[in-house]
Structure formats: C-alpha cells, structure tokens
Amino acid sequence: MKVSIVIPTYKRVDYLSRLLKSIEVQTFKDFEVIVVDDNSPNIEEYKPIIEKYKKIFTEFKFITKKENKGAPNSRNIGIKESKYELIALVDDDDEWLPTKLEKQVKIFENSDEKVGLVYTWTDVMDENRDIIHNYRTEIEGNVKKDILKECFIPSPSVMVRKKVIIDAGLFDESFPSCQDWDMWTRIIFKGYEVKILKDVVTIYHKHSSGNIGLSKNAKLGYKMYYKKNIENFIHNPKILISFIKCYLLK
C-alpha cells in the first residue's frame, strides 16, 4: 500500500518547512507529497522550499491556486490529484513523528475494507513547544454515537482510504469551521469503521496565527454541523441535548 500526503498551505512558509522535514524522516517511504497553495501573497518565499523538496522526495507536487478559496477547497484539490489508495491529511502548521505513516499503513494492511479511517494519539503544543493538551481517546469500531458527541479525531493524524473519502463526498467547502468533524461524520455514517493507533505520532501546534478557536466562524460551524446532522441527532435525543448545551449555547 502507498500513501498520498495532502497538505493545504497559506502564507506559512516556515511552518510548511517544519512539516516537510518531519515527512522527510518518516520510516515509511512509499508516498507522494501534494502541497496545495491557497493563492498566498508571498508565493516567492515558497520557491526555495519547492526546489529543495523536489530533489528530496521522489514524488512531490506543488499546486498554486489562482484564487483564495480556503483550506477545505485545497484539500479537495489535493485529494482529486492523489493517485494512491491511502491519503494522509495534515495542515502546514502541524508535525509528524518518524513512525507515523509506517504504523498507520500496517493497521490498514491488517484490516478489512470496512475500516475506512485510522487516527492516532496526538499532543497539542504551544509556541514554546510545551504540551498544553493531548488526545488519548481509545474510541474505535462503529462510532456513530461517539462522533456526534464530539470531534475526537485529530485532523492532522488522519489516514483514510481514498475511495472512502470520495464516497463520503469530500470536504464541505461551505463550512467556515468544523469541516473535519463534518467529514469524519459522513465517513462514519456511510458505514465505515475507524481504528486508533495508540501512540503519539502527531503534533498539533497551537499558535496565534490563524486559529479559529471560539470565534464567530467556530460558532457558525457548530450550527451548520447541527443542521446537517439533525436526522442523526433526532435518533439520539440524549446526545442532541448535550450538543445543544456544549456548542449551540456557547
């Protein structure tokens, strides 16, 4: 099995360089890298990185969009351009530890086709590289009720079968936030199962540049998620009440 790594980027040259370094040292080498730039105004600053990694990676593609349309659009472009059966999704400001790809691929190799997505334990770091939060859930299998309660799947840790994410309809570009939660939910409600790699191989970086947090966009994203999944919530009234208290009443 081979992997297509899809990376949206926008104006964050230094962060992208850090991510690509972490991909360079992966123990698993059968991958392609697809970077999709969201029409960055500082595109000239990307050129040294592009030239560097064209020489390092056997398969490296850098796509520059003519219009700024957001990260979900960039992810969808990268997914459509990908050619391998597994897709690893990661944002330009996050980071992987060396065995990340290898361990996830092994899980897929030892799983049947009903397993559509594998995620990992993840540490959240601040700008000083201090760990401020961690994801240590052990939720796997048929997780329809779990995914309605919260987005327990860290976005930069996800590896998914390409045919599964295509079947689920790609990322919804109308969402101002919660696009990843919406995507995982659609995959799960299509009947696919998820598995967890109980190992910290992903670092999610929290910083002052571009985090949505509890902004108006975040709140709007929660409301859009609720409306889109209203039928699923109706069948789970306890989860519906909890969701309203946790998200819609913020």
Protein Blocks (a to p, Z undefined) as FASTA:
>chain_A
ZZddddddehilmlmmmmmmmmmmpcbfbbcdddddehiaklmmmmmmmmmmmmmpmbdc
ddddfbdebjklmmmmmmmmpmbfbdcdddfkbccdfklmmmmmmmmmmpcfklmbdcdd
dddddfkopafbdcfbfbehjfklmmmmpccbcfklpccdfklmmmnopaafkbgghklm
mmmmmmmmnopacddddbdfbdcdddfehpakjafklmmmmmmmmmmmmmmmmmmmmlmm
mmmmmmmmZZ
